[in-house]
Amino acid sequence: MGFDFDIREFVSDPKSATTARDSLERYFSQNTGRHFERFASRADARRFTSDDVAAIATLSVPLDGEAVVGLLLTHADRLTELLNSPALPPREAAIWEVDATALAADQPLSMIYNELKRIPGINYVRASKLLAGKRPHLVPIRDSVVEQLLGAGTDYWAPMRDVLGDPELRRSLEIVSDGVVPSDVSLLRRLDVILWMEGEARGLGTRRS
């Protein structure tokens, strides 16, 4: 099942594409979230560290003490085991490149996501941001703003994979973001920012940076 919001039309139509570009320019010049990639890239790819905690704090969802203990101590061994699974797609893997089975519930990616959600103080929003820091081209960030804009249901990763599987959509994203977004920011993240800024402008969901 797809999304109600036509993402391809929004980033390719000249009028809304201008809005999208302006949103990206504002976000990556003003919002604390522009530092997300900097902290996430410093983190150890094989385990969660304090850099991962710092990364999601830039998105205005800081972890409380109990959540930090769960992430870095109590659940650390299991999370590290899953992050080092040979079945986990590499950090550079893009969501449109991986086989759909990589997103299945019995695969390491979903297992990490579910393990994160088991930690007190880490809900699905925080879990998606922590995992997006580890796999920035593969894991879309979830929150109520974007979900409401898209009309998203419980299935989210698979529809996003279908959307970004369109080469024309990816090219439109590249054009819209050219020159206003740092080169190390994934197309998936660029799309997330566009959608969140549009949803925030419409007064949807809960604000985040």
N, C-alpha and C positions, 0 to 999 in steps of 0.2 A: 504494500500500500504506500502511495506517495504522499506528498504534502499538498495542502490546499493552496498555498502561496506559490505563484509562478516565479521561481528564482531566476530562471533563464531570461524571462522577459524583463525582470527588474534590472538586471545588470547589463542588458544589451540595448534596451530602449534608451534613446539619447537623453530624454528628460530625467528618468529615474537613475540612469547611469551617472549623470552629473551629480545627483544627490548622493549616490553611493561613493563617488570619488571624494566629494566634500566631507562626507562622514569619515572616510579613511584618513584623510588629511588631518582632521580635527583630533581623531582618536590617537594617531601616532605622533602627534605633536603636543598633546595636552594630557591625555589620560595616563594614570599610573600603569595601566595594562600594557603600555608600550614597552615596559621593561620585562614583561613575562618571559619572552624568549631568552633574554640575557641570563636570567637566573636559571631557567630550565636547562639551558645548554651547559651550565657549569656543573649540574648535578651528575652524579655517577650513574651511568646508564644501567648498571647492574643492580642498583638498590636505591631506595628512597633515602634522601638526605635532607639536611636543613635547607639546602638550596631549593628543593622542591617545595618546602614550606614557604620560603620567601617568594617563590614564583607565583603561587596562588594567592598570596597576600596582596600582590600587586593588582589582582582582579577583585579586590574588595571582599574576599571570603577567607579571612585569616582563620587558622585553626586554634582552638583553645588547648589548654594544657593536656587534657585527657586525650584529645585527638592526636596531638603530637606524640605522646607516649605510645599510643596504639600504633601509629604509623612507623615510628623509629625504633620501638622496642618490642612491644607485645606481639604485634603481627609482622614484625620485620623479617623473621626467618622464612615464613610462608611467602610473603611478597617477593623476597629476594629469590627464592626457589622458582617462582613463576616468571619473574623477570629474566631469569637465565634459562628458561625452557627453550630447547632447540626448535620447538614448534611455534614460538612467538615470532611474528614478522619483524624484520630489522627496523631500526629507528628511521631509516630513509624510506621505508615502504609507504606508498601513497594509497589512500583508501580505494581509489578506482583501479589500482593495479593488483591488489590482493584478491585471491579467490574468495567468494562469498562464505565459504566454509570457515575462513579465518575469523569471522565475526560470530560464529556459532557459540552457543552457551557452554559447550564442553571444551572450548579452546582456551588457551592461556590468556588471551586478551580479555575475554569476558570473565574469566576466573579471577583475574587481577581486579577488574572493576567490581565484582561482587565481594571480593575479600576486603577491598577498601570500604565498601558500604557497611561492612560488619563492624567497623571501628566506630565506637561512640563519638558523635560529633562530626562524622563524615557522611553526609547524605549523597544523593546521586549527583548533585551539582558539583560538590567538592571532589568527589571521586572522578568525575569526567575531566575536571581541570588538572588533577594530579596525573591522570593517565595521559592526557593530551600533552603534558610536559615531557613525558617519556616517548610518546609516539605522535609528534606534532603534525605529521602528514596523514595520519591514519585515524585518529580519534577525534570526533567532533565534540566540542564543548556543549553541554546541555544546560539550559536554565529556562525558567518560566517565561522570560521575555521572548526568546526565540521560539520556544515551543508554541506559544500563543500566536505569534506571527505566522508560523508555518501551518498551524492547525495540526501539529504533530500528535500522534498517538503513542502507544507504548513502544512501538518499533521505530527506531531512530537511526541507527547506524546503517542499516540496509538501504533505506530511502536516500540517505545522504550519499551513499556509495553510488546509487543509480544517478543521482543528480550530477555528481562530479565525474561520472563516467562519460559525460557528453563533452567531446573535445571542443566544441564551439563555446560551451559554457566556460570551460577552463580558459579559453582564449579571451573571452570577454572579461573574465576576472583579471587576467594579466594586463589587459588594456586599461581597465578602470583603475587598477592599483599602481600602474607604472609611474615611478618617480615620486610617489607619496608614501610608499610602504618599504621598510628595510628589506633587503634581498633575502635575509634569513627567515622571513616570516612565510610560513607555508600558505598555499592557496586555500587550504581548508580553514585556516585561521583567518585569512583575509575575508573569506565568505562569512565566517562567524561574526566578525566585527561589523560587516555591512548589515547583516540581519539584525544583530543586537542593537545597533544604532538606529535602524529603522523602527524596530519594535519599541525602543525607548522613546523615540520621537512621537510615537502613537500612544504612549502612556500605558504600555502593556507590562504585565508581570512585575518582577522585583528587580530593582536597579542593581547593577554591578558595574565594575570598571573593565 
